[in-house]
Amino acid sequence: MVSHFHKCIFIHIPKTAGTSLWGIVNASQDNNKTDQLLLSFKPDDYKFDPPPPHLRASDYIKYDRIPKELFDSYFKFAFVRNPWDRLVSEYRYRMHAHEYSFKEFLFEHFPKPSWNDEYCHVIPQYDFLHDEKGNLLVDFVGRFETLQEDFFYVCEKLNIKKRVLLHRNKSTSIFNRRDNHPMKMLRSARDKLSINYRRNTFKKFTDYYDAESIDFVAKIYKKDIETFGYKFEDK
């Protein structure tokens, strides 16, 4: 996501509260919609070597989304999240608990490499932010675990009013709905009646794991864990 108004690029790693964060940046532009570029894809984009649904930092240049001189000069930022927590968020977001357990999701239904939305949601965060040589391409990496504090820093860099983040697009649903929306109320009732959902849903992300699944995530997201210093703990 690019804002020419604020001269910034936000690398939106899925499941790191990016929808909430960018909503505030967007709202701070005095409704100057024409100056902001929310990336969308034209049919021609899919003919040859199509870009992924969620652009990595390197993709902005690779797919000519922004001139390199602007990419280099703009303030580039992203947010990362504990990989174990991030995968639970994805599992809940897709509402898989109605169909199978979290462990079955990891070992039997984990997205295969492709440029579809589901796979892009589980790409290692390291790959979103680094080039093939391992160079970090963004100026600031915030953390989901200190989201508000780190977002205030982004606000200062962009010279926008500091605001409290409202968590949109929560992982309890693939839809962004109001609490009193009839469809959300219906889904909530279904959740309460679903034996599978109750059996496969826990309060803490750590409760979704056993030793085998902890190790599964540790291997896939080895670079995330080493680069951003994450451990399997509820913080």
C-alpha positions as a printed NumPy array, in Angstrom:
array([[  0.   ,   0.   ,   0.   ],
       [  1.357,   3.372,  -1.042],
       [  0.425,   6.874,   0.042],
       [  1.939,   9.585,  -2.119],
       [  0.292,  12.114,   0.187],
       [  2.416,  10.927,   3.127],
       [  5.293,   9.657,   0.981],
       [  5.181,   6.237,   2.6  ],
       [  4.844,   2.579,   1.726],
       [  3.208,   0.114,   4.072],
       [  4.186,  -3.516,   3.541],
       [  1.029,  -5.252,   4.706],
       [  1.928,  -8.642,   6.121],
       [ -1.384, -10.508,   6.585],
       [ -2.648, -11.024,  10.146],
       [ -0.647,  -8.19 ,  11.716],
       [ -3.528,  -5.705,  12.166],
       [ -2.684,  -3.972,   8.897],
       [ -6.308,  -3.217,   8.024],
       [ -6.767,  -1.207,  11.213],
       [ -3.444,   0.563,  10.848],
       [ -3.834,   1.612,   7.226],
       [ -7.362,   2.796,   7.872],
       [ -6.018,   5.541,  10.139],
       [ -3.257,   6.522,   7.707],
       [ -5.837,   6.698,   4.934],
       [ -8.247,   8.763,   7.046],
       [ -5.518,  11.302,   7.789],
       [ -5.305,  12.46 ,   4.185],
       [ -8.203,  14.934,   4.391],
       [-10.22 ,  12.627,   2.156],
       [ -7.77 ,  13.169,  -0.667],
       [ -8.631,   9.842,  -2.281],
       [ -6.944,  10.59 ,  -5.585],
       [ -3.562,  11.003,  -3.95 ],
       [ -3.553,   7.603,  -2.291],
       [ -2.808,   4.415,  -4.157],
       [ -4.526,   1.345,  -2.745],
       [ -3.104,  -1.321,  -4.961],
       [ -5.582,  -3.208,  -7.085],
       [ -5.042,  -5.652,  -9.9  ],
       [ -6.144,  -5.266, -13.48 ],
       [ -6.911,  -8.301, -15.69 ],
       [ -3.661,  -7.739, -17.578],
       [ -1.734,  -8.359, -14.379],
       [ -2.637, -12.03 , -14.562],
       [ -1.371, -12.8  , -18.044],
       [  2.309, -13.342, -17.304],
       [  4.21 , -13.662, -14.077],
       [  1.333, -12.231, -12.002],
       [  2.01 , -10.377,  -8.752],
       [  0.856, -12.007,  -5.516],
       [ -2.322, -10.797,  -3.759],
       [ -0.186,  -9.396,  -0.928],
       [  2.881,  -7.571,  -2.192],
       [  6.245,  -8.124,  -0.581],
       [  8.611,  -5.169,  -0.371],
       [ 10.61 ,  -6.42 ,  -3.357],
       [  7.429,  -6.75 ,  -5.448],
       [  6.856,  -2.994,  -5.574],
       [  9.842,  -2.649,  -7.885],
       [  9.577,  -6.036,  -9.568],
       [  6.031,  -5.38 , -10.752],
       [  6.509,  -1.648, -11.449],
       [  4.124,  -0.558,  -8.716],
       [  6.224,   2.484,  -7.931],
       [  9.372,   4.017,  -9.477],
       [ 12.533,   2.916,  -7.73 ],
       [ 13.536,   6.47 ,  -6.864],
       [ 10.249,   6.925,  -4.988],
       [ 10.546,   3.537,  -3.337],
       [ 13.996,   4.468,  -2.08 ],
       [ 12.927,   7.904,  -0.826],
       [  9.583,   7.043,   0.795],
       [  9.282,   5.941,   4.429],
       [  8.708,   2.183,   4.335],
       [  7.286,   0.319,   7.317],
       [  5.717,  -2.983,   8.313],
       [  4.524,  -4.906,  11.352],
       [  5.417,  -8.453,  12.314],
       [  3.852, -10.93 ,  14.715],
       [  4.85 , -14.004,  16.694],
       [  4.68 , -16.795,  14.055],
       [  2.88 , -19.22 ,  16.366],
       [  0.262, -16.587,  17.168],
       [ -0.011, -15.485,  13.529],
       [ -0.892, -18.981,  12.325],
       [ -3.6  , -19.379,  14.951],
       [ -5.007, -16.044,  13.806],
       [ -5.06 , -17.313,  10.219],
       [ -6.748, -20.56 ,  11.283],
       [ -9.474, -18.599,  13.074],
       [ -9.78 , -16.069,  10.258],
       [-10.569, -18.837,   7.779],
       [-13.045, -20.386,  10.263],
       [-11.401, -23.797,   9.924],
       [-12.372, -24.746,  13.471],
       [-15.767, -25.845,  12.182],
       [-14.072, -28.418,   9.959],
       [-10.868, -29.605,  11.589],
       [ -8.443, -29.031,  14.434],
       [ -5.557, -26.614,  14.342],
       [ -3.081, -29.49 ,  14.183],
       [ -4.919, -30.941,  11.195],
       [ -4.712, -27.512,   9.576],
       [ -0.92 , -27.539,  10.002],
       [ -0.218, -31.112,   8.939],
       [ -2.989, -31.85 ,   6.458],
       [ -4.39 , -28.568,   5.112],
       [ -1.505, -26.128,   5.156],
       [ -1.58 , -23.955,   1.99 ],
       [  0.684, -25.119,  -0.816],
       [  3.018, -22.667,  -2.546],
       [  1.097, -20.563,  -5.067],
       [  0.027, -16.949,  -5.532],
       [ -3.419, -17.446,  -4.057],
       [ -4.615, -15.498,  -1.035],
       [ -4.42 , -18.392,   1.411],
       [ -0.764, -19.107,   0.667],
       [  0.168, -15.425,   0.748],
       [ -1.283, -15.299,   4.263],
       [  1.291, -17.828,   5.495],
       [  4.408, -16.629,   3.66 ],
       [  7.232, -16.07 ,   6.174],
       [  7.36 , -12.474,   7.301],
       [ 11.093, -12.403,   6.601],
       [ 10.318, -12.883,   2.893],
       [  7.941,  -9.928,   2.889],
       [ 10.627,  -7.56 ,   4.116],
       [ 13.937,  -8.775,   2.656],
       [ 15.304,  -9.196,  -0.839],
       [ 16.91 , -12.356,  -2.172],
       [ 20.28 , -11.299,  -0.762],
       [ 18.879, -10.857,   2.722],
       [ 18.829,  -7.046,   2.71 ],
       [ 16.074,  -5.433,   4.783],
       [ 14.017,  -3.225,   2.471],
       [ 11.968,  -1.269,   5.01 ],
       [ 12.919,   1.546,   7.365],
       [ 10.881,   0.462,  10.366],
       [  9.556,  -2.885,  11.592],
       [  6.918,  -2.601,  14.296],
       [  5.494,  -5.454,  16.316],
       [  1.955,  -6.656,  16.759],
       [  2.792,  -7.261,  20.408],
       [  3.542,  -3.535,  20.898],
       [  1.185,  -2.39 ,  18.173],
       [ -0.105,   0.833,  19.673],
       [  3.28 ,   2.099,  20.84 ],
       [  4.936,   1.302,  17.524],
       [  2.083,   2.815,  15.551],
       [  2.521,   6.072,  17.471],
       [  6.097,   6.094,  16.148],
       [  4.75 ,   5.695,  12.594],
       [  2.344,   8.578,  13.221],
       [  5.256,  10.769,  14.276],
       [  7.243,   9.854,  11.167],
       [  4.256,  10.628,   8.937],
       [  3.341,  13.732,  10.892],
       [ -0.238,  12.592,  11.485],
       [ -2.365,  12.772,  14.618],
       [ -1.835,   9.879,  17.019],
       [ -4.933,   7.741,  17.279],
       [ -5.874,   4.597,  19.134],
       [ -6.082,   1.622,  16.818],
       [ -9.382,  -0.202,  16.502],
       [ -8.819,  -3.822,  15.595],
       [-10.738,  -4.381,  12.384],
       [-10.966,  -7.65 ,  10.507],
       [-10.532,  -9.713,  13.648],
       [ -9.574, -13.351,  13.282],
       [-12.826, -14.645,  14.721],
       [-14.301, -14.175,  11.266],
       [-13.266, -13.893,   7.663],
       [-15.711, -10.975,   7.45 ],
       [-15.493,  -7.529,   8.99 ],
       [-18.899,  -7.125,  10.614],
       [-20.515,  -5.061,  13.324],
       [-21.288,  -6.929,  16.534],
       [-25.017,  -6.418,  16.003],
       [-24.986,  -7.367,  12.346],
       [-27.564, -10.165,  11.714],
       [-25.016, -12.351,   9.913],
       [-22.506, -12.016,  12.742],
       [-25.203, -12.846,  15.294],
       [-26.142, -15.893,  13.239],
       [-22.513, -16.983,  13.007],
       [-22.081, -16.512,  16.745],
       [-25.102, -18.721,  17.402],
       [-23.723, -21.348,  15.023],
       [-20.368, -21.254,  16.797],
       [-22.009, -21.899,  20.145],
       [-23.918, -24.864,  18.755],
       [-20.98 , -26.349,  16.859],
       [-19.255, -29.143,  18.75 ],
       [-16.232, -28.946,  16.438],
       [-15.888, -25.205,  16.93 ],
       [-16.026, -25.458,  20.721],
       [-13.555, -28.318,  20.722],
       [-11.104, -26.559,  18.373],
       [-11.197, -23.028,  19.813],
       [ -9.178, -21.753,  22.793],
       [ -8.581, -18.432,  24.514],
       [ -4.778, -18.367,  24.212],
       [ -2.852, -19.135,  21.054],
       [ -0.451, -21.289,  23.062],
       [ -3.327, -23.639,  23.916],
       [ -3.62 , -24.665,  20.263],
       [ -0.206, -26.309,  20.275],
       [  1.476, -29.514,  21.302],
       [  5.202, -30.279,  21.017],
       [  4.89 , -31.561,  17.455],
       [  3.01 , -28.532,  16.149],
       [  5.347, -26.134,  17.979],
       [  8.251, -27.721,  16.128],
       [  6.352, -27.599,  12.809],
       [  6.041, -23.827,  13.042],
       [  9.6  , -23.415,  14.318],
       [ 10.981, -25.104,  11.2  ],
       [  8.848, -23.245,   8.651],
       [  9.399, -19.842,  10.251],
       [ 13.003, -20.294,  11.337],
       [ 14.085, -16.984,   9.761],
       [ 11.164, -15.099,  11.321],
       [ 12.023, -16.455,  14.746],
       [ 15.734, -15.722,  14.455],
       [ 15.417, -12.317,  12.764],
       [ 12.684, -10.868,  14.963],
       [ 13.599, -12.701,  18.175],
       [ 10.365, -14.592,  18.769],
       [  9.82 , -17.481,  21.151],
       [  6.893, -19.759,  21.81 ],
       [  5.314, -17.807,  24.63 ],
       [  2.126, -15.891,  25.23 ],
       [  3.166, -12.216,  25.344]])
